[in-house]
Amino acid sequence: MENELALLWEVSASEFIFVTVILAGGAAYMTGRAAARGWMPNWQLVIYMVLLAAATRFIHFALFSGSLLSPYYYMIDLIVLLIIGFAGMRLTRSSQMASQYRFAYDRSGAFGWKRR
């Protein structure tokens, strides 16, 4: 199982899940929430996720002997963090739109809103 999906992780699956998904993913989710609460544009969240992905690569390098300057695994980490970060942003933004502008919008699922 370790070598089957080696395209996603460099050292082991448990290391990828712990560092990228749990630790950095939690930070990405909270960053997405903060960006939504500050009404920041999407491009600003992308900049934060680029920096967070670099920090994630450093953790892989320092703790688990992964490569620091691997563009491929950096992009994998960045894609995972962008997905989690934008999910946190969209979830918070839909809640904001439905609660702050309840005269104009209703919540439509977890990630959306619709006009009344």
N, C-alpha and C positions, 0 to 999 in steps of 0.2 A: 504494500500500500504506500510506503514511503516514496518509492521510485515511480509509481504510476502517474502521479500528478506533479512531478518535479518541475513542471513548467510554472507552477504557482508559488512554490517555496524553494528555498535554497538549501537549508539544513534539514529541517524536519517539519512535519505537518503541525505538531503540537507547538513548536516554536513560532510558526507563522500565525496560528490561531491566537496564541497568547499575546505576542507582541503586536502584530498588525491589527487583528480583529478586536481583541479585548482592550488592550491598553491604548493603542493609537486610535482605534475605532471609537472608543469612549470619548477620547479627547476631540475627535472629529465631530461626533454627535453634539457635544457641548459647544464646540465652536460654531457649528451650524445654528444651534439654538441662540447663541449670543449674537450672531450676525442677523438673524431674523428679528430678535428683540430690538436691535439697534437700527433696523430698517436699512441694512447695508445692501448694496447691489451684489449680484451673483459673482461678478469678477473679483470682488474683494475676498469672498470665501475661497475662490480658486487660489489666490495668492497665499492665504493662510494654509491651505491644504498642501501646497507645494513645499512650504517650510516644514510642515508637520511630517510630510513624507521623508524629507531629508533627515529629520530627527529620528524617525523610525528606522531608516537605514543605518544610522549610527548605533542605535540600540542593537540591531541585528549584528553589527560588526563588533561592538564592544563586549556583548554578553554571550553571543552564540557563534563567534568566529565566522560570520558571514562576510561577504564582500561589501566594502564601503562604497565604492564607486562603480557599481554595476547598473548601467542604464536600464537594462531589462527588468531587474527586480525592483528598481526605483519606480518604474512605470506601473508595475503590478501593485506595489504599495500605494502609489498615488491614485490609481483607479479605484481600489477598495476604499480608500479614505474619502475620495470625492463622492462615491455612492452613499456612504454613511453620513458624510457632512451635509450633502444636499437633502437627504432624507430627514435629518434633524431640522434643517432650515425650513423645508416645506411643511413638515408636521407642525412646527411652531407658527409659521406664517398663516396656515389655514385656521389655527385656533385664534390667532390675533384678528384675522379678518372677520371671523364669525362673532367674536366677543366685542371688539371695539367698534365695529360697523354693523351691529346687529339690525339696524334699520334698513340696511341695503343688502346684506349677504347672509346666507345660511351655510352651514357646514355641509359639504357633500363628500362624505367618506373621510378617511384619515388625512389625505393629502390634498384635498381640494375644497373649494367653496363655490357657491352659485348665487346669482342674483335672485332676490325675492320676487 
